[in-house]
């Protein structure tokens, strides 16, 4: 497959985001160093965003707990589990696989319904789901080329 060596290099550097990697490799003509720098920026932005969301959720939970006398941890956990937007028939599965969906999203796989279906199929195995989604994205990329 096109860019398979480059994807292996990026993976060895800790960048397991095949969708973004392929998109950036196309954009920058296969230059692994530029793509690695861009992916590092993406990861840093995602981490800052996740940290900010966690702080906001904790603050909301503390405020709510002060008003109602509830446990802040339970409130924050409930907010985290409902963060993924999916059709109603997938809400229970989204809550069940919230941690796995977050991991897949961090890897660049932002297709929650397809991810939920694959998580069900592979018993929640994030690595198997990521591998399958990478195949799907590679097929889509080949069709686009």
C-alpha positions as CSV (number, residue, x, y, z in Angstrom):
1,X,0.0,0.0,0.0
2,X,1.1,3.5,-0.6
3,X,3.0,5.0,2.3
4,X,3.2,1.7,4.2
5,X,6.9,2.3,5.0
6,X,6.1,5.8,6.2
7,X,3.2,4.7,8.3
8,X,5.5,2.1,9.9
9,X,8.1,4.8,10.7
10,X,5.4,7.0,12.2
11,X,4.0,4.1,14.3
12,X,7.5,3.4,15.5
13,X,7.7,7.1,16.7
14,X,4.5,6.6,18.6
15,X,2.0,8.1,16.1
16,X,-0.8,5.5,15.7
17,X,-3.2,7.8,13.8
18,X,-3.3,6.2,10.4
19,X,-6.2,8.3,9.0
20,X,-4.5,11.6,9.9
21,X,-1.1,10.2,8.9
22,X,-2.2,9.2,5.4
23,X,-3.9,12.5,4.9
24,X,-0.8,14.4,6.0
25,X,1.6,12.1,4.0
26,X,-0.5,12.9,0.9
27,X,-0.4,16.6,1.8
28,X,3.4,16.7,2.4
29,X,4.5,14.3,-0.3
30,X,5.5,11.5,2.1
31,X,7.8,13.6,4.3
32,X,7.8,11.7,7.5
33,X,9.5,14.4,9.6
34,X,7.0,17.1,8.7
35,X,4.1,14.6,9.3
36,X,5.6,13.6,12.7
37,X,5.8,17.2,13.7
38,X,2.2,17.9,12.7
39,X,1.0,14.8,14.5
40,X,2.9,15.9,17.6
41,X,1.0,19.2,17.4
42,X,-2.3,17.3,17.0
43,X,-1.6,15.1,20.0
44,X,-0.6,18.1,22.1
45,X,-3.9,19.9,21.1
46,X,-5.9,16.8,21.9
47,X,-4.3,16.5,25.3
48,X,-4.9,20.1,26.1
49,X,-8.5,19.8,25.0
50,X,-9.0,16.6,27.1
51,X,-7.4,18.3,30.1
52,X,-9.7,21.3,29.7
53,X,-12.8,19.2,29.4
54,X,-11.8,17.1,32.4
55,X,-11.3,20.3,34.5
56,X,-14.6,21.7,33.4
57,X,-16.4,18.5,34.1
58,X,-14.8,18.3,37.6
59,X,-15.9,21.9,38.3
60,X,-19.5,21.2,37.1
61,X,-19.6,18.1,39.2
62,X,-18.3,19.9,42.3
63,X,-20.9,22.6,41.8
64,X,-23.7,20.1,41.4
65,X,-22.5,18.1,44.4
66,X,-22.5,21.2,46.5
67,X,-26.1,21.9,45.4
68,X,-27.4,18.4,45.7
69,X,-25.0,16.6,48.0
70,X,-24.1,14.0,45.3
71,X,-20.7,12.4,44.6
72,X,-18.6,14.5,42.2
73,X,-16.8,11.5,40.8
74,X,-20.1,9.8,39.8
75,X,-21.3,13.0,38.1
76,X,-18.0,13.4,36.1
77,X,-18.1,9.8,35.1
78,X,-21.7,10.1,33.8
79,X,-20.7,13.2,31.8
80,X,-17.8,11.4,30.3
81,X,-19.8,8.4,29.2
82,X,-22.4,10.5,27.3
83,X,-19.8,12.6,25.5
84,X,-20.0,10.6,22.2
85,X,-23.0,11.6,20.0
86,X,-24.6,8.6,18.4
87,X,-28.1,7.6,17.2
88,X,-30.4,6.6,20.1
89,X,-30.2,2.9,19.3
90,X,-26.4,3.0,19.9
91,X,-26.5,5.1,23.2
92,X,-26.2,2.0,25.5
93,X,-23.3,0.6,23.5
94,X,-21.6,4.1,23.5
95,X,-21.9,4.2,27.3
96,X,-20.6,0.6,27.6
97,X,-17.6,1.3,25.3
98,X,-16.9,5.0,26.2
99,X,-13.3,4.4,27.2
100,X,-12.7,2.3,24.1
101,X,-14.3,5.0,21.9
102,X,-12.1,7.7,23.5
103,X,-9.0,5.6,22.7
104,X,-10.1,5.1,19.1
105,X,-10.8,8.8,18.8
106,X,-7.4,9.7,20.1
107,X,-5.9,7.4,17.4
108,X,-7.8,9.4,14.7
109,X,-10.8,7.1,14.3
110,X,-13.8,9.4,14.7
111,X,-16.6,7.1,13.4
112,X,-18.5,6.1,16.6
113,X,-21.2,4.0,15.0
114,X,-18.8,1.9,12.9
115,X,-16.5,1.7,15.9
116,X,-19.3,0.5,18.2
117,X,-20.3,-2.1,15.7
118,X,-16.7,-3.3,15.5
119,X,-16.3,-3.2,19.3
120,X,-19.3,-5.4,19.6
121,X,-17.9,-7.8,17.0
122,X,-14.4,-7.9,18.6
123,X,-15.5,-8.0,22.2
124,X,-14.2,-4.5,23.0
125,X,-10.7,-5.2,21.7
126,X,-9.5,-1.7,20.7
127,X,-6.4,-3.0,18.8
128,X,-8.5,-5.2,16.6
129,X,-11.0,-2.4,15.9
130,X,-8.2,0.0,15.1
131,X,-6.6,-2.4,12.7
132,X,-9.9,-3.0,10.9
133,X,-10.7,0.7,10.8
134,X,-7.2,1.3,9.4
135,X,-8.0,-1.2,6.6
136,X,-11.2,0.6,5.9
137,X,-9.5,4.0,5.7
138,X,-6.8,2.6,3.5
139,X,-9.4,1.2,1.1
140,X,-11.2,4.5,1.0
141,X,-7.9,6.3,0.4
142,X,-7.0,4.0,-2.5
143,X,-10.5,4.6,-4.0
144,X,-9.9,8.4,-3.7
145,X,-6.5,8.1,-5.4
